[in-house]
Amino acid sequence: MYFHTDFCFSVVLMTQKNGNTCMDIIMGHAVKSLAISSADVCIIPEEVFSPVSVNISKEEVAQRKEKLKNWLCKNRIPVEEDGELLRLRDALQIHPPYGKDQCLSGNEIILGRVQDLIATMPDSIDM
């Protein structure tokens, strides 16, 4: 089991079958309680949860953050900075390098709409 506690409190159950990894996701709102029934520790395969390595300079990441923030503001979406994160209230987080694949939300409707908006962001934004 992999427990994602930092944002949406979802539980991810992982099983190995015939060399393949299967995942079942239980959304946080559906979890009433959680009990550990075994002290056995299972190692999570790195290839499942390892971040994709992207070689982007700190300056370009900062430019992307500012550009995305301006694009969201232009589309009347309230966004605030929280360290490296961009937050849309408590509904969504955007992590560096600030692309549509770096969005996290427990609400798939909001997630889909923001990802679509990011995908349509032009190269230059007039403010």
Helices and strands as residue ranges (DSSP letters): E 2-4, E 10-17, E 20-26, G 28-30, H 46-49, H 58-74, E 80-82, E 85-88, E 92-94, G 100-102, E 103-104, H 108-119
